[in-house]
């Protein structure tokens, strides 16, 4: 369970949901809320900002953080706050590394201090570079409040140590939830599984299915899940869209994924797959990085 959580907050509805998620998911953790003024991306700032401009930016950031403090007070929680002027994704990652943070939470579609898109330019970069687990919350507060974080958690697995770590994380962080390990079988032809079943390639389908079931079994066996009951599921298709579709079709409350430090052709849950899921997700997604990958 994370002990120190960093929440990137810019005042957008999704960053409000990110803060609420941090409160709900990590009730015993200390929470630091950071806002970063994008000095390079703000067209009102000169190449060499004057002190008065910096003072104005800091004042704007403090105003944003006042919203976070109000949300914390409503929840009866205490938070620390931090203001940085610079490049948002870089400063968020640096602050996490410098402050003994063990989890980062961000809103999925927020804004910087001058209304630049937060997902593509910041969130995905933080997912790629953060040395710790990262959660994206792409929901407005009203939609977020409909979730049950102790409900259902989907964990895509591919037989890698990163996927095993993600399952362990899901079970330990959300002990009251019902985790499901999902393996996506990529098909070698432009056919659906049902079409292959009635074709000369059905033996290939049977072999792929058998290997997929073995991946699920070995992942659950290798993960330290204790007495937790882990359901397993197998589906077919392209991993990113299949993961999102499965989560939506079966109304999962959140997804926990392992993320590899270095993409590999032999693994499906590469950084590009994780980022594609992040862009398409309509639910919180947590990316868990293996300890050996944290300096990649």
N, C-alpha and C positions, 0 to 999 in steps of 0.2 A: 504494500500500500504506500503510495507516495506520501512523503512527509513535508515537502516544500514545493508548491505549485505556482508557476508563473502564468498569469493570464494577460494576454495582449488585448488592450482595450482602447477603442477609438471612438466610442460613443454611438456606433451604429447598432441597430437592433440585434444583429448576429453576435456582436461582442458582448452585449448584455446577456444573451443566451449562453455564451461561453463562460461568463462569470457565474451565472446561475448553475451551470453544469459543474464547475469547480466546487461550488458550495455543496451541491448534492452528492457528487461522486466521491468527494474527499472531505468528509465532515471533520476529520481530526487533523487535517494538514494545515500548515501555515500558508497563507495566500499572499502573494505579491502581485500587484496589478501594475503593468507597465504601459505607458503610452509613448510613442516615438513620433516626433515631428520630422517629416521627410524633408530635410533641408535641400537635398539634391533635386527632389521631385517637385518642389514648390516653386512655381514661376515667379512668385513675389519676392523670392530671396535672391540676393546677388551672389556672385561667386564667392565673395568674401563678406559674409553677413555682418552688418553693423551691430553693435551691442544692443541698440534699441530694438532691432528686429529680433534678436535672440530673446530679449525680454518679452517681446510680444508673443513669440512662439511658446515660450515657457508658460506664459499666462494662459494661453489657449489650452495647453496641455493640462494645466492645473484645473481648468474649468471642466475638461473632459473627465479627469479623475474624480472630481467632486460628484459626478454621476455615479461612478463606481462606489464611492464611499457611502452614498445614499442607499444604493442597493444592498451593500454590506450591512448597514444599520438596520434595514428592513428585515434582514435575515438573522440579526443578532450575531453577526460575525465581525471580527476585526481583520483588517487588511493592512499590509504595507504598500506603499506606492513608490513608483519610480518614473522619472521623466528623463528622456534622452533625446538629443537632437542629432540627427544623422540619417542613416539608411535603415528603414524599419526592420527588414529581415536580419540584417547583420547585427543590429543593436539588440534585437530580441535574443538571438542566439548567443551573443557575447555576454549579455546579462545573465542568461541561464547558466552559462559555463562559469561565470565569475561568482555567482551567488549560491552555489550548492543547491541548485534547483534540480528536482528529479522528475518533473513532468511540466509540459507546456500545453496550455489550452488557448485556442484562437477561434474567433468567429470566421465562418467560411466566406462570407461575402460582405465584408465591411468596407471601411474607407480610411484613408490616412487623414492627416490634418487638413488636406486640401482636396478631399473627395476623389482620390485616385483609387482604382479597384484594389481591394485588399487580398483577394484570393490569388490571382495569378502572380502578382508581383511580390507578395509577401508570404502568404500561407504556405504555398507549395515550396518556396525556398526554405522556409523554416523546417518543414517536414524533411527536406533533403539534408539539411545541415545540423539540425539540433542534435546534441549528444545524448538526449533522453527521449522518452516516449512523448508523443505529441498527439493531442486530440483536436480535430476540427469540428466545429458545431455550425452547420450551415442553415440554421433555423431561426426564424423570428421568435420572440419570447412566447407568443401565444401558442405556436406550434410546439415549442420546446416543452411547455408545461403539460402537454398531452402525453409525453413520454413517461415510461416507467423504467428507470435505470436498473431496478432490481428485477426487470422482466426478462426479455429474451436478448441474448447476445450471439451474434454470428461471428465465427472465427474461420476465415478462409485458410486452408492448409495445403501445402504442396510437398510435404516430406522433408522440408529443410529445417535446420535448427531454429531459424527465425520464426517459422510458423509454430514450432513446438513452444518457443518462448512466448508467443502471442497467446496460445491457449493457456499456458501457465498464468500469464498476466490476467487474462479474463477471469479465470477461476479464483485467483487470489484477491483481485480487486473488487469483484462483484460476486461474493460468495453466495448471495441469495438469488442470483440470476440463474436462468436456464441456458447454458451454453450449447451451441450446436457447431460442430466442426464440419466445414463444407469443403469438398474437393471438386474442382472444375476439371473435367476431362476435355482436353482440346482434341477436336476431331481432325484427321488428316485430309479430309475431303470436304467439298462444299455440299454436304448432306447433313440432315438432322439425325439424331440417334434413331428415331423411329424409321427413317428412310433406310439407314444402314442395316437395321434389323431385318429388313426384307430384301436385302441385296446380297451379291456375292461377297461383300466385305463384312458380313456379320461376324466372321471369326475375328477380324481385326477389332471390331467393336467389343466383342466379348473379352479379348485380351486387354484392351484399354480399360474396360470396366473392372476387370480383376485387379489390374495394377492400381487403379484408383481406390478400390476398396482396401487394398493392402496399405496404401499411404494413410488412409484414415485410421486403420487399426494400429499401425505402428506409431503414428503421431499421438494418439490417445494413450497408448502404452508407455511411450517415452516421456510424456508430459507429467509433471508432478501435480496431479489433480486431486490427490487424497481420496476422500470419500465422495467427491462430487460426481454427479451423473452427467456424462457428456453424450449428447445425441450426435449422430453422424448423418451426413447427407451427401449425395453424389449428384452432380448435374453435368451437362455437356454444353460446350460452346466456347466463346472467347472469354478468358478470365475476367477482365474488367466489367464488361456489361453483364456477364452471368452472375457475378457477385452482387452487383447493384440490383438486378432483376430479382434474384432470389430473396434478398433482404426485403425488398418492397412487396413481393408476392406473398411472403409469409409474415409480414408486419413485424420484422425485428426492430427493437428499439435502438440498437447500436451495433456497430461492427468493430472488431478488434483485429488488426492485421499485423503480421510480421513484415518488417521492411529490411531489405538487404543493403549493406553498405555499397556493394558493387554488383551491378546487374550481371546476370549469368544466363546464357541461352538454355541452360539445363534447369532453370527454375522459372516458375510462372509469376511469383510475387516479387518482381523486380521493382525498382523505383518507379519506372514508367507505369506499371500496372497500378501501384499504390496511388500515384498522382492522378491517374485517370479515374479511379474510384473516388478520390477526393473531389474532383471536378463534378462528378455526376451524382454524388450522394445526396440524399434528402434526409439524412439522419447523422448523428454523431459518429465519427470514425476516429479510432485511436490507432496510431502507428507505433509499434513497439520495435525498437532497434536492439539487436543483440549487443551485449557488452563488447564483444570483439570487433564490432562494426562502428563503434562510437567515434573512433578517430579517423574513419575512412574519408 
